[in-house]
Amino acid sequence: MSSAKTTLHRRRFLKTALSVGVAAVAAPTIIPSSALGRDGAVAPSERITVGGIGIGNRGTYDLGCFLEQPDVQFLAVADVKQARRDAVKKIADEHHGNQDCDTYRDFRELLGRDDIDAVLIATGPNWHATAAMYAARAGKDMYCEKPCTKNIAQSLNLVDTMRRTGRVFQVGTQRRNLPHFAFACELARTGKLGKLKRVYAHPAGMSALMSGWLPAESTPDPKVVDWNMYLGPASWRPYNEKLLDGFNFEKGGGLVGGGVLEWGSHCVDLCQWAVDADGQAPVEYDPPANKQIVARYANGVELIFREEGWMPLGSCPVRFEGETGWVETGDSGKLVLSSPELLAGREVAEIGGYPATFHVRDFLDCVKTRSQPKGNAEAACFAHIACHATNIALALNRSLKYDLAKHEFVGDEQANRLRSEALREPWQI
C-alpha cells in the first residue's frame, strides 16, 4: 500500500471516528424511570429476586402474595410437574410483562443461580425441610410452607442449618402476623391473664398414620411428571397418580404422620408463642383421653389438644387461660375476652380469613434488614417438635417424657426410634 493511500485512509478514519464521537456525546442517554425507582417503581437495587420450588395450589396463593409486593421480581420456578411449571411461568410473565421466568425440573439448578436472592418453597411436607436446607447452603433466604419438617431430628437439623448459614427463614405460620392472634398471645405472654395455666390448640385430627403404598401404575414421562424427583427423600414406592397429592404425601414423615401436625402446627405455634416457648417444647406427653391430648411444659403449663368445646370463632382456634383471665380467638378475626378491661383501650384490627400477605411482607423486610421474622427457624423447630412428640405419644398410645437437653425420650427406645427416619439417596443432609 502506498504512503498516499495510507495517509488518506488514516484521515478518513479519524474524521469518521470524530463524527461518531460527537454524535454519541450529543445524543441523550435514555434511562427508564423504573431503573431509577420513579413513577412508583422500585429501583433494581431495592428489589428482591425470588424463585419458586414446588408451586401447586397453596404455592400459587403464596406466589400471588409475593407478586403483590412492589419490590419482588420473580425469576424462575422449579417443579416436578410440567403443567405446574408452565402455569407458574404464565402467571409470572403476565405479571412482569415479559417472558423472563425460567423453568426447571430440578430445583438444584434454580438454586445454582447467582441472581436469585430468596425462594418460596411450597412443595409439600415431604420436601420442605430438605429443599430449605439445600437453599440455605446455596446462600438463599426462604419462605417455606408448613409442616416444614418430617420428624424431630429433621427439625433440629433445620434450625442448626439456619444458624450456621445465617439465612433468613420464615415458615408459613401466617397467623403470627395477624393482629388478633398476636394480641391474644401478647396477653398470655406478658402476664395480663395472670399466671398462665393452660393453652388450647385445635388439631383437626387425632389419628397418627403410617405412609403406605398404592397399586403400581404406568410411570409417566419424567418431562411430564418426574416421579423419582417427586419421591425425593421419601422411601421408594411405585407410581400411583393418587400419591401425587403433594399436600398430603408423607405429611409428618413416613413413620408417624397425620395426627396433630397439619392443622395443629398452626395452633401449637401460637400456643408456643403465648407460653414464650420458641426455644423449648413440652416435656411430658399423654395419649388421648376424654377426646383430648395433654402435654406439659417444664413450668407446669398444659398444652391441650381438643376437637370440641370451641366458641364459633372460625378455623384454627386457640384459647389461653391464666389465673385471672382468658382469651379465645380464631380465623374469624374476632376476640372473646374474660373481661373488656384486657383491651386496655386498644383497638385490635379484625382481619378474617388468615391472609398470608402480612407474613410475606415480614419475610421480605427481614431479607433486607437481616433480622429474624416472626416465623423463624427456631420458632418453627420447637413448635414442630411439640407436634411430632405428640404424634408419637398418639401412635404408641402411652405417656412419654422428653428430655429437652438431649432431645430424646426418657427410657423409651421405641419412641426414640421414631424421632428420625432413613432418607433416600442422595438426599441425606
C-alpha positions in Angstrom: 0.0 0.0 0.0 1.4 3.5 -1.0 2.1 6.2 1.7 -0.5 8.4 0.0 -3.3 5.8 0.3 -2.2 5.2 3.9 -2.5 8.9 4.8 -5.8 9.1 3.0 -7.2 6.1 4.9 -6.0 7.4 8.2 -7.6 10.8 7.6 -10.9 9.2 6.7 -10.8 7.0 9.8 -10.1 10.0 12.1 -12.8 12.0 10.5 -15.3 9.2 10.8 -14.4 8.4 14.4 -14.6 12.1 15.4 -18.1 12.4 13.8 -19.3 9.3 15.6 -17.9 10.5 18.9 -19.6 13.9 18.6 -22.9 12.2 17.8 -22.6 9.9 20.8 -22.0 12.9 23.1 -24.8 14.9 21.5 -27.4 12.1 21.7 -29.1 11.8 25.1 -28.9 8.5 27.0 -32.5 7.4 27.9 -32.8 5.6 31.2 -36.2 4.1 32.0 -37.9 5.6 35.1 -38.2 2.1 36.5 -34.4 1.8 36.7 -34.4 5.0 38.8 -37.2 3.9 41.1 -39.6 6.6 39.8 -43.2 6.6 39.0 -43.9 4.2 41.8 -41.4 1.6 40.5 -38.8 0.1 42.8 -35.2 0.6 41.8 -33.3 -2.6 40.9 -31.0 -2.2 43.9 -34.1 -2.4 46.2 -35.7 -5.4 44.5 -35.7 -8.9 45.9 -35.4 -11.6 43.2 -37.4 -14.7 44.0 -37.6 -18.3 42.7 -40.3 -20.8 43.4 -39.9 -24.5 44.3 -42.9 -26.7 44.1 -45.7 -24.3 43.3 -49.1 -26.0 43.5 -52.4 -24.8 44.9 -51.1 -23.4 48.1 -47.9 -22.2 46.5 -49.9 -20.3 43.8 -51.7 -18.4 46.6 -48.3 -17.6 48.2 -46.9 -16.6 44.8 -49.8 -14.1 44.5 -48.9 -12.6 47.9 -45.3 -12.2 46.8 -46.2 -10.6 43.4 -48.4 -8.1 45.3 -45.2 -6.7 46.8 -43.7 -4.0 44.5 -40.1 -4.9 45.4 -40.4 -8.6 44.3 -39.2 -9.8 40.9 -40.0 -13.5 40.3 -37.4 -15.0 38.0 -37.8 -18.8 38.0 -39.8 -21.9 39.1 -38.7 -25.5 39.7 -41.3 -28.2 39.8 -41.5 -31.9 39.0 -44.8 -31.4 37.1 -44.6 -29.7 33.6 -48.2 -28.4 33.9 -47.3 -26.5 37.1 -44.1 -25.2 35.6 -46.0 -23.8 32.6 -48.8 -22.4 34.8 -46.4 -20.5 37.1 -44.4 -19.2 34.2 -47.6 -17.8 32.7 -48.5 -16.1 35.9 -45.1 -14.5 36.4 -44.6 -13.5 32.8 -48.0 -11.8 32.7 -47.4 -10.0 35.9 -44.0 -8.7 34.9 -44.9 -8.1 31.2 -42.1 -10.2 29.8 -41.1 -13.8 29.1 -38.3 -14.0 31.6 -39.5 -16.6 34.0 -37.3 -19.7 33.6 -38.5 -23.2 34.4 -36.6 -26.2 35.8 -37.4 -29.8 36.8 -34.5 -30.0 39.3 -34.6 -27.3 42.0 -30.8 -27.5 42.4 -30.4 -25.8 39.0 -32.6 -22.9 40.3 -30.5 -22.7 43.5 -27.3 -22.5 41.4 -28.3 -19.1 40.0 -26.4 -16.2 41.5 -29.2 -13.7 40.5 -31.8 -15.2 42.9 -32.0 -13.8 46.5 -34.8 -15.9 48.0 -37.0 -18.8 47.3 -40.6 -19.7 48.0 -40.8 -23.4 49.0 -44.3 -24.9 48.7 -43.6 -28.5 47.6 -45.5 -30.3 50.2 -44.2 -31.7 53.6 -42.0 -34.4 52.1 -39.6 -31.9 50.5 -40.0 -28.8 52.8 -37.0 -29.3 55.1 -34.7 -30.9 52.5 -35.3 -28.1 50.0 -34.9 -25.4 52.7 -31.5 -26.8 53.8 -30.3 -27.0 50.2 -31.5 -23.4 49.7 -29.6 -22.2 52.8 -26.4 -23.9 51.7 -26.8 -22.2 48.3 -27.0 -18.8 50.1 -30.7 -18.2 49.6 -33.2 -16.9 52.1 -36.5 -18.8 52.1 -40.2 -18.7 52.9 -41.2 -22.3 53.5 -44.7 -23.7 53.9 -45.6 -26.0 56.7 -45.4 -28.6 58.1 -41.8 -27.8 57.5 -40.2 -31.0 58.9 -41.0 -34.7 58.8 -39.7 -35.6 62.3 -37.9 -34.4 65.4 -34.3 -35.0 64.0 -35.1 -33.0 60.9 -36.5 -30.2 63.0 -33.2 -29.9 64.9 -31.2 -30.2 61.7 -33.2 -27.4 60.1 -32.7 -24.9 62.8 -29.0 -25.8 63.1 -28.6 -25.2 59.3 -30.2 -21.8 59.5 -28.0 -20.8 62.4 -24.8 -21.9 60.7 -25.6 -20.3 57.3 -27.2 -17.1 58.7 -30.1 -17.3 56.3 -33.5 -15.8 56.8 -36.1 -18.5 57.2 -39.9 -17.9 57.5 -42.2 -20.8 58.0 -45.8 -20.3 56.6 -47.4 -19.9 60.0 -49.0 -16.6 58.8 -51.2 -16.2 61.9 -48.2 -14.7 63.8 -48.6 -11.7 61.6 -52.4 -11.2 62.2 -53.3 -8.6 64.9 -55.9 -10.6 66.8 -53.7 -13.7 67.2 -50.7 -11.5 68.1 -52.7 -9.6 70.7 -54.1 -12.8 72.3 -50.5 -14.3 72.5 -49.3 -11.0 74.0 -51.9 -11.1 76.8 -50.8 -14.6 77.7 -47.1 -14.0 77.3 -47.0 -10.7 79.3 -48.9 -11.9 82.3 -52.1 -9.9 81.6 -54.1 -13.2 82.2 -52.3 -13.8 85.5 -50.1 -16.9 85.8 -50.7 -18.9 82.7 -52.2 -22.3 83.4 -53.5 -23.8 80.1 -53.2 -23.2 76.4 -55.5 -24.9 73.9 -54.9 -25.9 70.3 -57.3 -27.3 67.7 -55.6 -30.3 65.9 -58.2 -31.1 63.3 -57.5 -34.8 63.6 -56.2 -37.2 66.2 -55.1 -40.2 64.3 -51.4 -40.9 63.6 -50.9 -42.6 60.2 -48.2 -44.6 58.6 -47.3 -43.8 55.0 -48.2 -46.7 52.6 -48.1 -47.9 49.0 -50.8 -48.0 46.4 -51.1 -50.3 43.4 -48.5 -49.7 40.7 -49.5 -47.7 37.6 -47.6 -46.8 34.5 -44.9 -44.2 35.3 -45.3 -41.1 33.2 -42.6 -39.4 31.1 -40.2 -37.6 33.6 -40.6 -34.5 31.5 -44.3 -34.5 32.3 -44.0 -35.8 35.9 -40.6 -36.6 37.4 -41.7 -39.4 39.8 -38.2 -40.1 41.1 -37.7 -36.4 41.9 -41.2 -36.2 43.4 -40.3 -39.0 45.9 -37.1 -37.3 46.7 -36.1 -38.2 50.3 -39.1 -40.5 50.8 -38.8 -44.2 50.6 -39.2 -45.6 47.1 -42.6 -46.9 46.0 -44.2 -47.5 42.6 -46.0 -44.7 40.8 -49.7 -44.1 41.6 -51.5 -40.9 40.5 -53.2 -40.6 43.8 -49.9 -40.2 45.5 -49.2 -37.0 43.5 -51.2 -35.0 46.1 -48.1 -33.4 47.4 -50.0 -31.5 50.1 -50.8 -34.8 51.9 -47.9 -37.1 50.7 -45.6 -38.1 53.6 -47.3 -35.5 55.8 -45.5 -35.5 59.1 -43.0 -38.2 57.9 -43.0 -41.7 56.6 -43.2 -43.3 60.0 -45.7 -41.2 62.0 -47.8 -38.7 60.0 -51.2 -37.0 60.1 -52.3 -36.6 63.7 -51.9 -33.2 65.1 -49.2 -31.9 62.8 -51.1 -30.4 59.9 -53.6 -28.0 61.4 -52.1 -28.4 64.9 -48.8 -26.9 63.7 -50.6 -23.6 63.2 -52.4 -23.7 66.6 -49.4 -25.2 68.5 -47.2 -22.5 67.0 -49.5 -19.9 68.5 -49.6 -21.7 71.9 -45.8 -21.8 71.9 -45.7 -18.0 71.3 -48.2 -17.5 74.1 -46.1 -19.6 76.5 -43.0 -17.7 75.3 -41.6 -21.1 74.4 -40.0 -20.5 71.0 -36.8 -22.2 72.2 -38.4 -25.1 74.1 -41.3 -27.6 73.9 -43.4 -29.6 76.4 -41.5 -32.3 78.3 -44.5 -34.6 79.0 -47.0 -36.1 76.5 -50.1 -38.1 77.4 -52.1 -40.3 75.0 -55.7 -39.3 74.1 -58.2 -39.3 77.0 -61.7 -37.8 77.0 -61.2 -36.6 73.4 -58.2 -34.6 74.5 -54.4 -34.9 74.4 -52.5 -33.1 77.1 -48.8 -32.1 77.1 -47.0 -30.2 79.8 -44.2 -27.7 79.7 -41.4 -27.7 82.4 -43.1 -24.8 84.1 -46.3 -26.8 84.5 -48.4 -25.0 81.8 -50.6 -27.5 80.0 -50.9 -27.7 76.2 -54.3 -29.2 75.5 -55.3 -30.5 72.0 -59.1 -30.8 71.7 -61.5 -31.1 68.8 -64.6 -30.0 70.7 -65.7 -27.2 73.0 -64.7 -24.2 70.9 -66.5 -21.0 70.5 -67.8 -20.2 66.9 -64.7 -18.1 66.0 -63.7 -19.8 62.8 -61.0 -22.3 62.0 -57.7 -22.6 63.8 -59.0 -21.5 67.2 -56.8 -21.1 70.3 -57.6 -20.4 73.9 -55.3 -19.2 76.6 -56.2 -19.4 80.3 -54.5 -17.8 83.3 -55.3 -17.5 86.9 -57.1 -14.2 86.4 -58.4 -14.2 82.9 -58.7 -15.9 79.5 -58.8 -15.1 75.8 -60.1 -17.1 72.8 -59.8 -16.3 69.1 -59.8 -17.9 65.7 -59.8 -17.2 61.9 -62.9 -15.0 62.0 -60.6 -12.3 63.3 -62.8 -11.8 66.4 -61.6 -11.9 70.0 -63.5 -13.1 73.1 -62.1 -11.9 76.4 -62.9 -12.8 80.0 -63.0 -9.0 80.7 -63.2 -6.0 78.4 -60.5 -4.4 80.6 -58.0 -6.7 79.0 -58.2 -4.5 75.9 -56.9 -1.6 78.0 -58.3 0.9 75.4 -56.6 -0.7 72.5 -58.3 -1.3 69.2 -57.3 -4.6 67.6 -57.9 -4.8 63.9 -60.3 -7.6 62.9 -58.9 -9.4 59.9 -60.6 -12.6 59.0 -59.6 -15.4 56.6 -55.9 -15.8 57.6 -54.3 -13.9 54.7 -50.5 -14.5 54.2 -49.8 -11.1 52.8 -48.5 -9.6 56.1 -46.4 -12.7 56.7 -44.8 -12.5 53.3 -44.1 -8.8 53.9 -42.5 -9.6 57.2 -40.2 -12.1 55.5 -39.2 -9.6 52.7 -38.4 -6.9 55.2 -36.2 -9.3 57.2 -34.4 -10.3 54.0 -33.4 -6.6 53.6 -32.6 -6.0 57.3 -31.2 -9.5 58.1 -33.3 -9.6 61.2 -35.4 -12.6 62.4 -39.0 -12.9 61.0 -41.8 -13.9 63.3 -42.0 -17.5 62.0 -38.2 -18.0 62.2 -36.5 -21.4 62.2 -36.2 -21.7 66.0 -39.9 -21.0 66.5 -40.7 -23.5 63.7 -38.4 -26.1 65.1 -39.8 -26.3 68.6 -43.4 -25.9 67.6 -42.9 -28.9 65.2 -41.1 -30.9 67.9 -44.1 -30.5 70.1 -46.3 -31.8 67.3 -44.0 -34.7 66.4 -43.7 -35.8 70.0 -47.5 -35.6 70.5 -47.9 -37.7 67.4 -45.5 -40.3 68.7 -47.5 -40.5 72.0 -50.6 -40.8 69.9 -49.2 -43.6 67.8 -47.8 -45.6 70.7 -50.8 -44.8 72.9 -48.7 -44.2 76.0 -47.3 -41.4 78.1 -43.8 -40.1 77.2 -41.2 -37.8 78.8 -39.0 -35.7 76.6 -35.5 -34.5 77.6 -35.0 -31.1 76.0 -31.3 -31.1 76.7 -30.6 -34.4 74.9 -33.7 -34.2 72.6 -34.7 -37.8 73.3 -37.5 -39.6 75.1 -36.6 -40.8 78.6 -36.3 -44.6 78.8 -38.3 -45.4 75.7 -36.3 -47.0 72.9 -39.3 -47.4 70.6 -40.3 -43.8 70.9 -36.7 -42.7 70.2 -36.6 -44.7 67.0 -39.5 -42.6 65.8 -37.5 -39.3 66.2 -36.0 -39.8 62.8 -36.2 -41.9 59.6 -33.9 -43.0 56.8 -33.8 -40.7 53.9 -33.3 -41.9 50.3 -30.0 -41.2 48.5 -28.8 -38.6 47.7 -31.0 -36.5 50.0 -29.4 -37.1 53.4 -28.3 -33.8 54.9 
